[in-house]
Amino acid sequence: RKEVEQDPGPFNVPEGATVAFNCTYSNSASQSFFWYRQDCRKEPKLLMSVYSSGNEDGRFTAQLNRASQYISLLIRDSKLSDSATYLCVVTGYSGGGADGLTFGKGTHLIIQP
Amino acid sequence: DTAVSQTPKYLVTQMGNDKSIKCEQNLGHDTMYWYKQDSKKFLKIMFSYNNKELIINETVPNRFSPKSPDKAHLNLHINSLELGDSAVYFCASSPGRGYTFGSGTRLTVV
């Protein structure tokens, strides 16, 4: 079983639409959760951390469900510049700061004009 | 100033050669990492160093040897390069939560 699973897409979405992704993780001891964004031929960049209480950053809303081991990302009023690969990331099996990130394979989003 | 810088950005080399990739961070972070992104775009951790000490060493061939001369540098040396080593290698650093990645080194073995 893969540690972090995501639908690879691609998701083709018209500009202005709302789009939602989700991922599941297998290790219930995971401590921290993130969404990263990766543009073609670029490095991953942190989009937002994910908390059980849910958190919002502008048009982006992230949610964690620890019981279901499920993480979601909602993008409202999508822009052309939102086109990218969105990576679901978990870390901290041991809770230590040196723990590496475990990445999902990413969901490819294409916003169409 | 670039926070995490890797050199070279591109590296094309023949099978059997030995090559090194350098990484430096000016963020004062204690922990540095090497990740590999293969042709299927899957990012996977290779090594983690905390204040010059090896913390994580995933199942990586021993042809790959990380070296950390100080906590701001983590270099990756690869011996006897193989075709399957072709990938993008990303260096990253972290203070404990939140990670900053370098822009990657695209290695092509021919």
Backbone of each chain as ProteinMPNN parsed JSONL, in Angstrom:
{"seq_chain_A": "RKEVEQDPGPFNVPEGATVAFNCTYSNSASQSFFWYRQDCRKEPKLLMSVYSSGNEDGRFTAQLNRASQYISLLIRDSKLSDSATYLCVVTGYSGGGADGLTFGKGTHLIIQP", "coords_chain_A": {"N_chain_A": [[0.844, -1.197, 0.0], [0.57, 2.198, -0.894], [2.213, 4.976, 0.675], [1.292, 7.635, 0.628], [-1.438, 8.56, -1.128], [-2.711, 9.849, -4.146], [-5.005, 11.085, -6.611], [-3.799, 11.143, -9.803], [-4.755, 12.712, -11.886], [-4.9, 14.154, -15.227], [-6.649, 17.077, -13.991], [-8.873, 18.921, -15.699], [-9.993, 22.097, -15.725], [-12.323, 24.772, -15.992], [-11.477, 28.246, -16.026], [-12.128, 30.129, -13.125], [-13.73, 28.281, -11.907], [-14.479, 26.074, -9.113], [-12.316, 23.81, -7.569], [-11.508, 20.621, -6.223], [-9.185, 18.619, -4.462], [-8.019, 15.514, -3.112], [-6.254, 13.478, -0.727], [-5.024, 10.386, 0.624], [-3.44, 8.953, 3.465], [-1.262, 6.433, 4.788], [0.012, 5.951, 7.216], [-0.815, 6.128, 10.453], [0.56, 7.383, 12.427], [1.571, 9.697, 11.474], [2.558, 13.112, 11.681], [2.61, 15.783, 10.714], [1.24, 17.777, 8.081], [0.974, 18.764, 4.697], [0.316, 20.813, 1.801], [2.009, 21.016, -1.204], [3.109, 22.85, -4.028], [4.079, 22.245, -7.341], [5.559, 23.532, -10.114], [6.121, 23.009, -13.64], [9.258, 21.605, -14.194], [10.348, 22.868, -12.007], [11.207, 23.51, -8.53], [9.529, 21.975, -5.687], [7.167, 23.936, -3.877], [6.066, 25.232, -0.802], [2.647, 25.334, -0.295], [0.564, 25.377, 1.627], [0.192, 24.608, 5.131], [-1.583, 21.927, 6.773], [-4.303, 21.523, 8.922], [-6.247, 19.945, 11.511], [-8.364, 21.503, 12.261], [-8.936, 22.814, 10.037], [-7.902, 25.131, 7.566], [-7.501, 28.295, 5.976], [-6.359, 30.108, 3.191], [-6.606, 32.777, 1.522], [-7.884, 32.031, -1.572], [-7.652, 29.377, -1.138], [-8.368, 26.421, 0.64], [-7.657, 24.14, 3.178], [-7.965, 20.896, 4.623], [-7.871, 18.517, 7.247], [-8.562, 15.192, 8.062], [-8.141, 13.243, 10.579], [-9.157, 10.85, 11.55], [-10.08, 9.498, 9.315], [-7.805, 9.56, 7.89], [-7.246, 11.399, 5.825], [-6.783, 14.028, 3.544], [-7.59, 17.221, 2.319], [-7.839, 19.642, -0.369], [-9.099, 22.686, -1.399], [-9.759, 24.803, -4.061], [-10.875, 27.9, -4.81], [-12.541, 29.97, -7.271], [-10.745, 29.599, -9.534], [-7.616, 30.352, -11.098], [-5.716, 30.963, -14.114], [-3.058, 30.82, -13.463], [-3.013, 28.974, -11.465], [-2.542, 26.531, -12.51], [-0.722, 23.636, -12.204], [1.211, 21.055, -10.533], [-0.067, 19.496, -7.712], [1.053, 18.554, -4.641], [0.567, 16.237, -2.149], [1.643, 15.978, 1.146], [3.181, 14.313, 3.853], [4.633, 14.038, 7.117], [6.938, 13.315, 9.835], [6.829, 10.85, 11.303], [8.162, 9.976, 13.516], [8.106, 12.196, 14.933], [10.278, 13.819, 15.069], [12.405, 16.604, 14.241], [14.091, 16.175, 12.148], [12.874, 14.551, 10.4], [12.089, 13.368, 7.184], [10.178, 14.414, 4.321], [7.27, 12.779, 3.1], [6.075, 12.241, 0.019], [3.097, 12.396, -1.956], [2.243, 11.273, -5.289], [1.305, 13.39, -6.646], [-1.167, 15.64, -8.007], [-2.206, 16.628, -11.102], [-3.125, 19.727, -12.247], [-4.962, 21.554, -14.602], [-5.853, 24.651, -15.624], [-8.234, 26.007, -17.661], [-8.704, 28.552, -20.113]], "CA_chain_A": [[0.0, 0.0, 0.0], [1.379, 3.4, -0.984], [2.122, 5.75, 1.913], [0.439, 8.79, 0.369], [-2.08, 8.307, -2.415], [-3.457, 10.933, -4.763], [-5.439, 10.897, -7.986], [-2.833, 11.922, -10.579], [-5.395, 13.584, -12.86], [-5.043, 15.593, -14.975], [-7.93, 17.721, -13.814], [-9.029, 20.062, -16.6], [-11.035, 22.878, -15.068], [-12.418, 26.118, -16.576], [-11.114, 29.376, -15.172], [-13.229, 30.611, -12.287], [-14.416, 27.17, -11.242], [-13.934, 25.558, -7.852], [-11.78, 22.455, -7.76], [-11.109, 19.98, -4.957], [-8.369, 17.416, -4.526], [-7.814, 14.923, -1.803], [-5.29, 12.389, -0.68], [-5.082, 9.558, 1.822], [-2.122, 8.517, 3.928], [-1.405, 5.116, 5.402], [0.613, 5.848, 8.544], [-1.61, 6.888, 11.425], [1.47, 8.112, 13.318], [2.018, 10.927, 10.805], [2.378, 14.261, 12.57], [2.423, 17.063, 10.028], [0.634, 17.588, 6.767], [1.167, 19.953, 3.876], [0.161, 20.8, 0.351], [3.056, 21.693, -1.943], [2.824, 23.077, -5.44], [5.267, 22.131, -8.184], [5.418, 23.905, -11.518], [6.924, 22.17, -14.529], [10.708, 21.81, -14.164], [10.711, 23.714, -10.879], [11.209, 22.819, -7.25], [8.276, 22.073, -4.935], [7.076, 25.078, -2.969], [5.0, 25.062, 0.17], [1.409, 26.074, -0.535], [0.007, 25.607, 2.953], [0.112, 23.507, 6.087], [-2.95, 21.43, 6.919], [-4.627, 21.263, 10.318], [-7.553, 19.298, 11.72], [-9.398, 22.53, 12.388], [-9.128, 23.431, 8.728], [-7.287, 26.452, 7.452], [-7.802, 28.969, 4.722], [-5.397, 31.133, 2.785], [-7.168, 33.354, 0.31], [-8.801, 31.157, -2.306], [-7.281, 27.991, -0.836], [-8.788, 25.888, 1.937], [-7.147, 22.786, 3.4], [-8.632, 20.22, 5.739], [-7.316, 17.215, 7.623], [-9.43, 14.304, 8.828], [-7.216, 12.242, 11.121], [-9.837, 9.56, 11.725], [-10.13, 8.842, 8.007], [-6.483, 9.697, 7.283], [-7.659, 12.006, 4.567], [-6.426, 15.447, 3.48], [-8.231, 17.815, 1.145], [-7.484, 21.007, -0.777], [-10.152, 23.304, -2.211], [-9.341, 26.05, -4.699], [-12.047, 28.633, -5.315], [-12.279, 31.001, -8.293], [-9.434, 29.2, -10.043], [-6.933, 31.238, -12.049], [-4.804, 30.266, -15.035], [-1.771, 30.624, -12.762], [-3.111, 27.838, -10.536], [-2.131, 25.31, -13.223], [0.499, 23.108, -11.591], [0.998, 19.779, -9.861], [-0.266, 19.704, -6.277], [1.625, 17.406, -3.949], [0.15, 15.993, -0.767], [2.894, 15.635, 1.843], [3.082, 14.049, 5.288], [5.938, 13.886, 7.743], [6.978, 13.263, 11.295], [6.401, 9.597, 11.908], [8.735, 9.881, 14.842], [7.931, 13.489, 15.577], [11.537, 14.547, 15.119], [12.562, 17.669, 13.259], [14.897, 15.769, 11.001], [12.112, 13.643, 9.549], [11.896, 13.825, 5.828], [8.827, 14.501, 3.785], [6.792, 11.701, 2.239], [5.248, 12.884, -0.996], [2.255, 11.696, -2.911], [2.738, 11.434, -6.651], [0.846, 14.671, -7.163], [-2.353, 15.773, -8.853], [-1.926, 17.636, -12.125], [-4.279, 20.601, -12.495], [-4.852, 22.445, -15.76], [-6.95, 25.622, -15.674], [-8.425, 26.371, -19.065], [-9.376, 29.869, -20.275]], "C_chain_A": [[0.876, 1.243, 0.0], [1.161, 4.241, 0.27], [1.2, 6.949, 1.774], [-0.132, 8.618, -1.035], [-2.882, 9.504, -2.885], [-3.91, 10.505, -6.148], [-4.52, 11.741, -8.86], [-3.45, 12.906, -11.572], [-4.953, 13.217, -14.273], [-6.5, 16.018, -14.774], [-7.938, 18.925, -14.753], [-10.239, 20.861, -16.139], [-11.114, 24.256, -15.721], [-12.049, 27.184, -15.543], [-12.339, 29.857, -14.404], [-13.962, 29.52, -11.537], [-13.762, 26.858, -9.896], [-13.486, 24.123, -8.083], [-11.31, 21.913, -6.411], [-10.263, 18.753, -5.246], [-8.396, 16.773, -3.151], [-6.71, 13.895, -1.885], [-5.512, 11.607, 0.598], [-3.67, 9.139, 2.188], [-2.286, 7.276, 4.785], [-0.916, 5.055, 6.844], [-0.106, 6.74, 9.544], [-0.736, 7.675, 12.398], [1.985, 9.406, 12.685], [1.644, 12.14, 11.65], [1.993, 15.549, 11.855], [2.016, 16.822, 8.592], [0.71, 18.895, 5.988], [0.62, 19.714, 2.479], [1.32, 21.609, -0.224], [2.58, 21.845, -3.382], [4.135, 22.936, -6.199], [4.907, 22.502, -9.61], [6.404, 23.092, -12.341], [8.403, 22.579, -14.456], [11.169, 22.764, -13.057], [10.713, 22.88, -9.602], [9.837, 22.912, -6.581], [8.317, 23.289, -4.009], [5.872, 24.887, -2.062], [3.811, 25.947, -0.177], [0.766, 26.406, 0.817], [0.135, 24.37, 3.82], [-1.355, 23.122, 6.241], [-3.187, 21.052, 8.366], [-6.019, 20.655, 10.416], [-8.676, 20.314, 11.778], [-9.726, 23.159, 11.04], [-8.462, 24.785, 8.689], [-7.463, 26.977, 6.04], [-6.719, 30.006, 4.449], [-5.876, 31.688, 1.456], [-8.157, 32.41, -0.346], [-8.606, 29.682, -1.973], [-7.746, 27.592, 0.568], [-8.293, 24.448, 2.051], [-7.8, 22.204, 4.639], [-7.987, 18.86, 5.976], [-8.361, 16.448, 8.415], [-8.551, 13.157, 9.322], [-7.875, 10.869, 11.24], [-9.857, 8.771, 10.42], [-8.785, 8.858, 7.3], [-6.603, 10.255, 5.878], [-7.351, 13.498, 4.629], [-7.06, 16.022, 2.219], [-7.688, 19.225, 0.889], [-8.588, 21.501, -1.694], [-9.602, 24.613, -2.772], [-10.59, 26.702, -5.285], [-11.611, 29.631, -6.383], [-10.916, 30.765, -8.951], [-8.933, 30.149, -11.131], [-6.043, 30.4, -12.98], [-3.488, 29.927, -14.333], [-1.822, 29.503, -11.725], [-2.705, 26.522, -11.203], [-0.765, 24.86, -12.706], [0.205, 21.683, -11.13], [0.946, 20.039, -8.361], [0.11, 18.419, -5.547], [1.135, 17.359, -2.509], [1.366, 15.434, -0.024], [2.612, 15.376, 3.314], [4.495, 13.843, 5.828], [5.774, 13.59, 9.217], [6.473, 11.991, 11.899], [6.931, 9.466, 13.323], [8.632, 11.192, 15.591], [9.181, 14.333, 15.593], [11.664, 15.57, 14.012], [13.338, 17.245, 12.039], [14.128, 14.83, 10.084], [11.943, 14.229, 8.17], [10.428, 13.866, 5.471], [8.513, 13.254, 2.978], [5.777, 12.309, 1.289], [4.29, 11.903, -1.637], [2.796, 11.956, -4.311], [2.24, 12.715, -7.302], [-0.396, 14.563, -8.018], [-2.108, 16.919, -9.811], [-3.197, 18.423, -12.44], [-4.004, 21.501, -13.685], [-6.076, 23.346, -15.759], [-7.049, 26.123, -17.108], [-9.161, 27.699, -19.189], [-10.776, 29.713, -20.857]], "O_chain_A": [[1.815, 1.345, 0.79], [0.079, 4.232, 0.857], [0.421, 7.252, 2.679], [0.614, 8.54, -2.011], [-3.639, 10.1, -2.119], [-3.277, 9.662, -6.784], [-4.465, 12.957, -8.676], [-2.777, 13.82, -12.047], [-4.648, 12.048, -14.51], [-7.433, 15.414, -15.304], [-7.117, 19.833, -14.621], [-11.366, 20.368, -16.159], [-10.075, 24.862, -15.983], [-12.288, 27.025, -14.346], [-13.434, 29.976, -14.955], [-14.736, 29.807, -10.624], [-12.659, 27.311, -9.592], [-14.187, 23.33, -8.711], [-10.786, 22.65, -5.575], [-10.566, 17.958, -6.135], [-8.75, 17.408, -2.157], [-6.287, 13.494, -2.969], [-6.118, 12.108, 1.545], [-2.811, 8.989, 1.32], [-3.318, 7.085, 5.429], [-1.368, 4.209, 7.615], [-0.01, 7.966, 9.478], [-1.236, 8.541, 13.116], [2.76, 10.131, 13.309], [0.571, 12.194, 12.252], [1.152, 16.31, 12.333], [2.38, 15.823, 7.972], [0.534, 19.981, 6.541], [0.48, 18.575, 2.031], [1.583, 22.733, 0.204], [1.76, 21.07, -3.874], [5.172, 23.438, -5.767], [4.057, 21.867, -10.236], [7.385, 22.559, -11.822], [8.745, 23.748, -14.633], [12.229, 23.383, -13.152], [10.289, 21.724, -9.584], [9.067, 23.827, -6.874], [9.355, 23.623, -3.439], [4.809, 24.441, -2.492], [3.951, 27.16, -0.333], [0.467, 27.564, 1.108], [0.182, 23.243, 3.328], [-2.252, 23.886, 5.886], [-2.379, 20.349, 8.973], [-6.855, 20.826, 9.529], [-9.808, 20.023, 11.392], [-10.672, 23.937, 10.917], [-8.463, 25.509, 9.685], [-7.558, 26.228, 5.067], [-6.234, 30.683, 5.355], [-5.586, 31.132, 0.397], [-9.158, 32.033, 0.263], [-9.333, 28.831, -2.485], [-7.546, 28.32, 1.541], [-8.483, 23.641, 1.142], [-8.143, 22.922, 5.579], [-7.61, 18.155, 5.04], [-8.976, 16.992, 9.333], [-8.257, 12.22, 8.58], [-7.22, 9.844, 11.05], [-9.678, 7.553, 10.408], [-8.627, 8.249, 6.242], [-6.136, 9.673, 4.898], [-7.622, 14.155, 5.634], [-7.063, 15.375, 1.171], [-7.164, 19.894, 1.78], [-8.967, 20.823, -2.649], [-9.048, 25.429, -2.036], [-11.266, 26.131, -6.14], [-10.465, 30.08, -6.401], [-10.046, 31.635, -8.923], [-9.694, 30.664, -11.95], [-5.675, 29.271, -12.656], [-2.888, 28.881, -14.58], [-0.792, 29.124, -11.169], [-2.544, 25.509, -10.523], [0.213, 25.605, -12.762], [-0.9, 21.173, -11.311], [1.811, 20.721, -7.81], [-0.442, 17.35, -5.805], [1.274, 18.322, -1.756], [2.035, 14.524, -0.513], [1.883, 16.136, 3.951], [5.422, 13.516, 5.086], [4.676, 13.605, 9.773], [5.763, 12.021, 12.904], [6.268, 8.928, 14.21], [9.028, 11.285, 16.753], [9.154, 15.462, 16.084], [11.074, 15.401, 12.945], [13.254, 17.893, 10.996], [14.677, 14.359, 9.087], [11.688, 15.422, 8.005], [9.564, 13.412, 6.222], [9.368, 12.731, 2.263], [4.744, 12.828, 1.714], [4.617, 10.734, -1.84], [3.703, 12.768, -4.492], [2.696, 13.085, -8.384], [-0.648, 13.545, -8.664], [-1.835, 18.044, -9.393], [-4.211, 17.855, -12.847], [-2.951, 22.133, -13.771], [-7.205, 22.87, -15.877], [-6.073, 26.599, -17.686], [-10.125, 27.95, -18.465], [-11.475, 30.707, -21.058]]}, "seq_chain_B": "DTAVSQTPKYLVTQMGNDKSIKCEQNLGHDTMYWYKQDSKKFLKIMFSYNNKELIINETVPNRFSPKSPDKAHLNLHINSLELGDSAVYFCASSPGRGYTFGSGTRLTVV", "coords_chain_B": {"N_chain_B": [[19.296, 37.048, -2.409], [19.92, 33.62, -2.852], [18.243, 31.075, -1.118], [18.519, 28.258, -0.809], [20.903, 26.781, -2.596], [21.909, 24.998, -5.444], [24.435, 23.325, -7.273], [25.754, 21.634, -10.12], [23.162, 23.087, -12.262], [22.371, 21.655, -14.439], [23.456, 18.48, -15.557], [25.171, 16.426, -17.609], [26.367, 13.297, -18.329], [28.543, 10.467, -18.876], [27.852, 6.95, -18.596], [29.268, 5.194, -15.872], [30.945, 7.176, -14.994], [32.086, 9.346, -12.269], [30.454, 11.7, -10.278], [29.709, 14.867, -8.682], [27.282, 16.696, -6.794], [26.59, 19.868, -5.534], [25.381, 21.51, -2.591], [24.166, 24.303, -0.86], [23.011, 26.143, 1.94], [21.746, 29.212, 3.168], [20.194, 29.77, 5.304], [20.482, 29.141, 7.907], [19.474, 26.769, 8.847], [19.222, 23.64, 10.635], [18.918, 21.135, 9.522], [19.396, 19.223, 6.599], [18.602, 17.883, 3.346], [18.544, 15.355, 0.769], [16.634, 14.773, -2.087], [15.164, 12.684, -4.591], [13.755, 12.972, -7.791], [12.137, 11.066, -10.0], [11.647, 9.92, -13.451], [8.954, 9.55, -13.556], [8.033, 11.513, -12.024], [7.958, 11.157, -9.312], [8.696, 12.103, -6.086], [11.221, 11.343, -3.805], [12.687, 10.785, -0.62], [16.202, 10.677, -0.03], [18.476, 11.095, 1.667], [19.071, 12.453, 4.964], [20.508, 14.987, 6.885], [21.397, 16.145, 10.065], [22.717, 18.852, 11.496], [25.322, 18.174, 10.526], [25.273, 15.44, 10.961], [24.39, 12.189, 9.924], [21.043, 11.32, 9.55], [18.804, 10.17, 8.25], [18.861, 7.514, 6.021], [17.801, 6.342, 3.324], [16.816, 3.483, 1.343], [19.199, 3.407, -0.678], [21.486, 2.979, -3.311], [24.901, 2.176, -2.455], [26.601, 3.557, -4.008], [25.972, 6.137, -3.896], [26.978, 8.81, -2.01], [26.586, 10.94, 0.594], [27.941, 14.045, 1.782], [28.716, 16.151, 4.441], [30.276, 18.901, 5.135], [29.895, 21.045, 6.834], [27.156, 22.542, 8.662], [25.831, 24.055, 6.825], [26.204, 23.039, 4.35], [25.574, 20.37, 2.105], [26.674, 17.897, 0.249], [26.447, 15.742, -2.609], [27.797, 12.83, -3.71], [28.28, 10.742, -6.463], [29.134, 7.598, -7.484], [30.296, 5.612, -10.27], [28.213, 6.017, -12.289], [24.927, 5.161, -13.439], [22.477, 4.425, -16.022], [19.938, 4.493, -14.9], [20.179, 6.345, -12.918], [19.527, 8.757, -13.865], [17.718, 11.623, -13.305], [15.954, 14.224, -11.484], [17.575, 15.88, -8.945], [16.929, 17.1, -5.799], [17.938, 19.369, -3.361], [17.24, 20.186, 0.03], [16.357, 22.202, 2.883], [15.633, 22.526, 6.414], [14.284, 24.036, 9.363], [13.048, 22.52, 11.18], [10.333, 22.507, 10.92], [8.566, 22.966, 8.006], [9.938, 23.348, 4.834], [12.558, 24.262, 2.632], [13.289, 24.155, -0.704], [15.995, 23.581, -2.994], [16.623, 24.581, -6.427], [17.004, 22.373, -7.958], [18.882, 19.756, -9.597], [19.34, 18.624, -12.732], [20.095, 15.558, -13.735], [21.497, 13.727, -16.299], [22.268, 10.657, -17.541], [24.191, 9.177, -19.958]], "CA_chain_B": [[20.175, 35.913, -2.118], [19.254, 32.335, -2.956], [18.245, 30.462, 0.199], [19.128, 26.932, -0.978], [21.45, 26.799, -3.951], [22.524, 23.746, -5.901], [25.204, 23.383, -8.512], [25.266, 22.424, -11.255], [21.737, 22.997, -12.538], [22.254, 20.549, -15.4], [24.658, 17.641, -15.59], [25.074, 15.328, -18.561], [27.607, 12.556, -18.162], [28.498, 9.101, -19.4], [27.794, 5.827, -17.648], [30.536, 4.801, -15.272], [31.654, 8.327, -14.42], [31.799, 9.787, -10.904], [30.107, 13.121, -10.287], [29.23, 15.443, -7.42], [26.347, 17.818, -6.808], [26.815, 20.625, -4.298], [24.229, 22.226, -2.053], [24.472, 25.226, 0.232], [21.864, 26.927, 2.396], [22.136, 30.357, 3.998], [19.043, 30.03, 6.171], [20.801, 28.771, 9.279], [18.75, 25.56, 9.235], [20.063, 22.55, 11.136], [18.713, 19.878, 8.8], [19.425, 19.273, 5.139], [18.108, 16.649, 2.734], [18.562, 15.123, -0.669], [15.488, 14.069, -2.655], [15.275, 12.328, -6.007], [12.495, 12.939, -8.538], [12.409, 10.253, -11.182], [10.964, 10.292, -14.697], [7.512, 9.532, -13.297], [7.787, 12.697, -11.21], [7.768, 10.793, -7.915], [9.742, 12.648, -5.223], [11.483, 10.437, -2.687], [13.844, 11.183, 0.169], [17.38, 9.823, -0.094], [19.278, 11.275, 2.878], [18.842, 13.606, 5.808], [21.589, 15.288, 7.813], [21.08, 17.144, 11.075], [23.955, 19.404, 12.042], [26.421, 17.368, 9.97], [25.165, 14.029, 11.318], [23.424, 11.461, 9.097], [19.856, 10.922, 10.299], [18.014, 9.276, 7.416], [19.552, 6.959, 4.86], [16.845, 5.432, 2.732], [17.423, 2.416, 0.55], [19.865, 4.032, -1.808], [22.746, 2.254, -3.57], [26.032, 2.799, -1.772], [27.33, 4.42, -4.95], [25.605, 7.504, -3.521], [27.547, 9.127, -0.694], [26.443, 12.342, 0.989], [29.003, 14.561, 2.654], [28.335, 17.426, 5.029], [31.443, 19.485, 5.802], [29.362, 21.894, 7.901], [25.691, 22.4, 8.607], [25.295, 24.829, 5.714], [26.514, 22.356, 3.096], [25.362, 18.92, 1.983], [27.014, 17.528, -1.114], [26.095, 14.369, -2.987], [28.75, 12.255, -4.648], [27.749, 9.516, -7.061], [30.158, 6.811, -8.191], [29.892, 4.629, -11.289], [26.853, 6.403, -12.681], [24.141, 4.247, -14.27], [21.387, 5.076, -16.746], [18.805, 4.663, -13.989], [20.408, 7.466, -12.001], [19.0, 9.967, -14.489], [16.602, 12.139, -12.516], [16.225, 15.545, -10.916], [17.945, 15.765, -7.537], [16.627, 18.333, -5.078], [18.418, 19.579, -2.008], [16.282, 20.957, 0.827], [16.753, 22.407, 4.276], [14.494, 22.764, 7.299], [14.612, 24.327, 10.765], [12.278, 21.581, 11.998], [9.014, 22.435, 10.292], [8.661, 23.801, 6.802], [11.117, 22.96, 4.072], [12.894, 25.076, 1.477], [13.987, 23.334, -1.693], [16.795, 24.168, -4.055], [15.954, 24.556, -7.733], [17.17, 21.056, -8.564], [19.951, 19.424, -10.549], [18.84, 17.626, -13.693], [21.196, 14.664, -14.11], [21.225, 12.818, -17.413], [23.368, 9.715, -17.757], [24.066, 8.671, -21.342]], "C_chain_B": [[19.367, 34.617, -2.183], [19.361, 31.613, -1.628], [18.907, 29.077, 0.175], [19.616, 26.872, -2.422], [22.166, 25.489, -4.255], [23.329, 24.02, -7.151], [25.732, 21.993, -8.851], [23.751, 22.287, -11.411], [21.46, 21.844, -13.508], [23.57, 19.787, -15.413], [24.403, 16.478, -16.537], [26.41, 14.607, -18.523], [27.445, 11.13, -18.654], [28.414, 8.081, -18.266], [29.197, 5.521, -17.137], [31.315, 5.939, -14.652], [31.261, 8.546, -12.968], [31.522, 11.281, -10.949], [29.633, 13.57, -8.907], [28.257, 16.581, -7.688], [26.511, 18.533, -5.468], [25.546, 21.351, -3.886], [24.664, 23.07, -0.87], [23.208, 25.96, 0.633], [22.352, 28.029, 3.329], [21.026, 30.753, 4.961], [19.329, 29.726, 7.637], [20.067, 27.538, 9.772], [19.708, 24.474, 9.698], [20.008, 21.302, 10.258], [18.695, 20.102, 7.293], [19.106, 17.893, 4.584], [18.52, 16.58, 1.266], [17.334, 14.304, -1.038], [15.767, 13.77, -4.114], [13.884, 12.332, -6.627], [12.754, 12.235, -9.853], [11.557, 10.691, -12.378], [9.451, 10.283, -14.55], [7.116, 10.623, -12.315], [7.591, 12.386, -9.729], [8.963, 11.27, -7.096], [9.962, 11.734, -4.032], [12.75, 10.86, -1.947], [14.97, 10.164, 0.009], [18.132, 9.875, 1.243], [18.794, 12.493, 3.655], [20.033, 13.753, 6.748], [21.1, 16.346, 8.788], [22.376, 17.598, 11.714], [25.164, 18.509, 11.751], [26.323, 15.879, 10.294], [24.079, 13.353, 10.478], [22.275, 10.962, 9.955], [19.045, 9.897, 9.527], [18.887, 8.814, 6.263], [18.608, 5.916, 4.284], [17.569, 4.388, 1.887], [17.966, 2.996, -0.743], [21.145, 3.25, -2.055], [23.927, 2.945, -2.912], [26.979, 3.511, -2.736], [27.045, 5.9, -4.647], [26.169, 7.779, -2.126], [27.386, 10.613, -0.421], [27.619, 12.755, 1.862], [28.6, 15.936, 3.136], [29.528, 18.014, 5.775], [31.064, 20.43, 6.937], [27.848, 21.947, 7.711], [25.054, 23.208, 7.487], [25.487, 24.136, 4.366], [26.184, 20.867, 3.181], [25.566, 18.568, 0.522], [26.671, 16.066, -1.356], [27.078, 13.885, -4.034], [28.194, 10.936, -5.16], [28.862, 8.837, -7.846], [29.523, 5.919, -9.251], [28.458, 4.861, -11.752], [26.23, 5.403, -13.642], [23.018, 5.02, -14.936], [20.215, 5.399, -15.821], [18.99, 5.77, -12.971], [19.891, 8.775, -12.58], [17.729, 10.397, -13.773], [16.901, 13.596, -12.188], [16.481, 15.347, -9.426], [17.732, 17.119, -6.865], [17.269, 18.287, -3.694], [17.353, 20.389, -1.271], [16.863, 21.181, 2.209], [15.518, 22.744, 5.095], [14.991, 23.112, 8.7], [13.903, 23.371, 11.717], [10.856, 21.447, 11.507], [9.043, 23.404, 9.118], [9.986, 23.549, 6.107], [11.307, 23.938, 2.918], [13.727, 24.228, 0.529], [14.89, 24.187, -2.564], [16.082, 23.981, -5.387], [16.21, 23.269, -8.51], [18.377, 20.959, -9.482], [19.425, 18.318, -11.446], [20.016, 16.809, -14.187], [20.738, 13.746, -15.228], [22.452, 11.962, -17.639], [23.179, 9.079, -19.126], [25.035, 7.507, -21.581]], "O_chain_B": [[18.268, 34.532, -1.636], [20.448, 31.536, -1.056], [19.743, 28.763, 1.021], [18.815, 26.909, -3.356], [22.917, 24.957, -3.438], [22.951, 24.844, -7.984], [26.12, 21.248, -7.951], [23.134, 21.45, -10.752], [20.445, 21.155, -13.402], [24.649, 20.368, -15.296], [23.527, 15.647, -16.296], [27.463, 15.228, -18.668], [26.325, 10.649, -18.825], [28.848, 8.328, -17.141], [30.176, 5.583, -17.881], [32.241, 5.711, -13.873], [30.257, 8.019, -12.49], [32.261, 12.039, -11.578], [29.214, 12.76, -8.08], [28.384, 17.323, -8.663], [26.564, 17.901, -4.412], [24.741, 21.754, -4.727], [25.418, 22.627, -0.003], [22.417, 26.356, -0.223], [23.238, 27.823, 4.158], [20.926, 31.906, 5.38], [18.51, 30.021, 8.507], [20.031, 27.277, 10.975], [20.845, 24.385, 9.233], [20.944, 20.503, 10.251], [18.07, 21.034, 6.787], [19.307, 16.874, 5.245], [18.799, 17.591, 0.622], [17.025, 13.292, -0.409], [16.501, 14.494, -4.787], [12.945, 11.767, -6.065], [13.487, 12.73, -10.709], [10.846, 11.694, -12.32], [8.743, 10.927, -15.324], [5.984, 10.648, -11.831], [7.118, 13.233, -8.971], [10.102, 10.894, -7.371], [9.016, 11.384, -3.327], [13.748, 11.241, -2.559], [14.733, 8.959, -0.076], [18.391, 8.845, 1.866], [18.202, 13.421, 3.103], [20.506, 12.777, 7.331], [20.466, 17.323, 8.392], [23.052, 16.823, 12.391], [25.92, 18.15, 12.654], [27.221, 15.121, 9.928], [22.978, 13.885, 10.338], [22.484, 10.275, 10.954], [18.642, 8.873, 10.08], [19.563, 9.612, 5.614], [18.613, 4.758, 4.699], [18.791, 4.425, 1.747], [17.275, 3.061, -1.759], [21.831, 2.887, -1.099], [23.953, 4.172, -2.819], [28.03, 4.008, -2.33], [27.775, 6.789, -5.083], [25.865, 7.057, -1.176], [27.972, 11.448, -1.111], [28.209, 11.943, 2.575], [28.192, 16.788, 2.347], [29.767, 17.661, 6.93], [31.823, 20.596, 7.891], [27.325, 21.452, 6.713], [23.86, 23.063, 7.225], [24.978, 24.61, 3.35], [26.467, 20.201, 4.176], [24.742, 18.895, -0.333], [26.614, 15.262, -0.426], [27.18, 14.462, -5.117], [27.699, 10.115, -4.387], [29.452, 9.425, -8.752], [28.362, 5.524, -9.137], [27.602, 3.988, -11.614], [26.893, 4.87, -14.531], [22.645, 6.109, -14.499], [19.582, 6.447, -15.946], [18.059, 6.1, -12.237], [19.822, 9.785, -11.88], [16.781, 9.622, -13.652], [17.946, 14.133, -12.555], [15.684, 14.715, -8.733], [18.272, 18.139, -7.294], [17.156, 17.301, -2.965], [16.645, 21.189, -1.884], [17.746, 20.447, 2.654], [14.499, 23.185, 4.564], [15.986, 22.561, 9.171], [14.134, 23.41, 12.926], [10.237, 20.393, 11.658], [9.503, 24.538, 9.251], [11.038, 23.542, 6.746], [10.338, 24.386, 2.305], [14.744, 23.656, 0.92], [14.599, 25.351, -2.84], [15.058, 23.303, -5.461], [15.685, 23.097, -9.61], [18.827, 21.949, -10.061], [19.106, 17.222, -10.986], [20.839, 17.297, -14.962], [19.714, 13.072, -15.115], [23.542, 12.473, -17.895], [22.126, 8.51, -19.414], [25.076, 6.953, -22.679]]}, "name": "protein", "num_of_chains": 2, "seq": "RKEVEQDPGPFNVPEGATVAFNCTYSNSASQSFFWYRQDCRKEPKLLMSVYSSGNEDGRFTAQLNRASQYISLLIRDSKLSDSATYLCVVTGYSGGGADGLTFGKGTHLIIQPDTAVSQTPKYLVTQMGNDKSIKCEQNLGHDTMYWYKQDSKKFLKIMFSYNNKELIINETVPNRFSPKSPDKAHLNLHINSLELGDSAVYFCASSPGRGYTFGSGTRLTVV"}
